[in-house]
């Protein structure tokens, strides 16, 4: 998406994961303008997986630079 940064998340799926991710982004003043969210079901041997791609902007509507400190875990 033009004018937005992409943030890809791959994690073990669990209830509330998407809400938690959205909350963390909001706390860091990151606006989600679009998202593609998918999951793969797990089984007894392995948990399911979540694959989330967020298109995000800063609070001024601009893409977030790769060297922005908000990207540091």
Wavefront OBJ file of the C-alpha trace (Angstrom):
o trace
v 0.000 0.000 0.000
v 1.469 3.314 -1.059
v 2.443 5.629 1.789
v 2.331 2.931 4.447
v 4.864 0.648 6.074
v 4.399 -3.120 6.151
v 4.661 -5.076 9.359
v 4.568 -8.879 9.126
v 3.919 -11.003 12.200
v 4.200 -14.793 12.400
v 3.295 -16.309 15.765
v 1.695 -19.281 17.446
v -2.027 -18.629 17.204
v -4.001 -18.172 20.390
v -7.225 -16.482 21.441
v -6.854 -12.698 21.622
v -3.628 -12.509 19.607
v -4.972 -10.043 17.030
v -6.417 -7.807 19.763
v -3.130 -7.855 21.658
v -1.138 -6.943 18.523
v -3.521 -4.095 17.711
v -3.261 -2.836 21.303
v 0.538 -2.817 21.241
v 0.558 -0.933 17.934
v -1.905 1.608 19.312
v 0.208 2.149 22.444
v 3.146 2.968 20.183
v 1.031 5.446 18.177
v 0.987 3.255 15.093
v -2.215 3.423 13.023
v -3.311 0.275 11.195
v -4.779 1.290 7.832
v -5.197 -2.238 6.448
v -4.485 -5.804 7.490
v -4.410 -9.269 5.989
v -4.914 -11.832 8.722
v -4.792 -15.593 8.325
v -4.350 -18.662 10.460
v -3.385 -22.274 9.950
v -5.067 -24.753 12.267
v -2.892 -26.750 14.601
v -3.245 -30.268 15.913
v -2.267 -32.239 19.012
v 1.416 -32.112 18.048
v 1.698 -28.392 17.232
v -0.226 -25.175 17.859
v -1.870 -23.284 15.028
v -0.007 -20.429 13.390
v -1.055 -16.842 12.745
v 0.235 -14.924 9.730
v -0.648 -11.224 9.951
v 0.384 -8.452 7.572
v -0.346 -4.912 8.728
v -0.126 -1.746 6.638
v 0.646 1.006 9.132
v 1.287 4.735 9.355
v 2.350 7.124 12.058
v -0.136 9.482 13.695
v 0.540 12.052 10.957
v -0.475 9.637 8.194
v 3.066 8.928 6.980
v 4.963 5.681 6.525
v 7.190 4.761 9.450
v 10.907 4.714 8.640
v 12.826 1.447 8.995
v 15.152 3.026 11.588
v 12.300 4.309 13.788
v 12.816 3.161 17.407
v 9.265 1.750 17.516
v 10.486 -1.214 15.437
v 12.982 -2.300 18.089
v 11.651 -5.191 20.156
l 1 2 3 4 5 6 7 8 9 10 11 12 13 14 15 16 17 18 19 20 21 22 23 24 25 26 27 28 29 30 31 32 33 34 35 36 37 38 39 40 41 42 43 44 45 46 47 48 49 50 51 52 53 54 55 56 57 58 59 60 61 62 63 64 65 66 67 68 69 70 71 72 73
